[in-house]
């Protein structure tokens, strides 16, 4: 299983758990909706950050592989 799937599963589990905790907490509906929106924004920001890190990591690996291939091509010539 790839680490990306594990992270995504973990984030989904945390989101579901937090949502269930908020929904079963004794609070007014308007206050609960605001808390759900806030948590959603927090998780969205965290997911965006993880995605950006993943893209940066993949870009670095791609560039390194491209450099390695270029270096090997020069050696073969």
QUIPE-V741595 format. One record per residue. RES is the residue in one letter. OMEGA is omega as a letter, one per 20 degrees, with the letter a starting at -180 (* if undefined). BURIAL is 1 if it has 9 or more other ideal C-beta (glycine too) atoms within 8 Angstrom, else 0. Layout:
# QUIPE-V741595
res:RES omega:OMEGA burial:BURIAL
res:RES omega:OMEGA burial:BURIAL
This chain:
# QUIPE-V741595
res:X omega:a burial:0
res:X omega:a burial:0
res:X omega:r burial:0
res:X omega:r burial:0
res:X omega:r burial:0
res:X omega:r burial:1
res:X omega:r burial:1
res:X omega:r burial:0
res:X omega:r burial:0
res:X omega:r burial:0
res:X omega:r burial:1
res:X omega:r burial:0
res:X omega:r burial:0
res:X omega:a burial:1
res:X omega:r burial:1
res:X omega:r burial:0
res:X omega:r burial:0
res:X omega:r burial:1
res:X omega:r burial:1
res:X omega:r burial:0
res:X omega:r burial:0
res:X omega:a burial:1
res:X omega:a burial:0
res:X omega:r burial:0
res:X omega:a burial:0
res:X omega:r burial:0
res:X omega:r burial:0
res:X omega:r burial:0
res:X omega:a burial:0
res:X omega:r burial:0
res:X omega:r burial:0
res:X omega:r burial:1
res:X omega:r burial:0
res:X omega:r burial:0
res:X omega:r burial:1
res:X omega:r burial:1
res:X omega:a burial:0
res:X omega:r burial:0
res:X omega:r burial:1
res:X omega:r burial:0
res:X omega:r burial:0
res:X omega:a burial:0
res:X omega:r burial:1
res:X omega:r burial:0
res:X omega:r burial:0
res:X omega:r burial:1
res:X omega:r burial:1
res:X omega:r burial:0
res:X omega:r burial:0
res:X omega:r burial:1
res:X omega:r burial:0
res:X omega:r burial:0
res:X omega:r burial:0
res:X omega:r burial:1
res:X omega:r burial:0
res:X omega:r burial:0
res:X omega:r burial:0
res:X omega:r burial:0
res:X omega:r burial:0
res:X omega:a burial:0
res:X omega:r burial:0
res:X omega:r burial:0
res:X omega:r burial:0
res:X omega:r burial:0
res:X omega:r burial:0
res:X omega:r burial:0
res:X omega:r burial:0
res:X omega:r burial:0
res:X omega:r burial:0
res:X omega:r burial:0
res:X omega:r burial:0
res:X omega:r burial:0
res:X omega:r burial:0
res:X omega:r burial:0
res:X omega:a burial:0
res:X omega:r burial:0
res:X omega:* burial:0
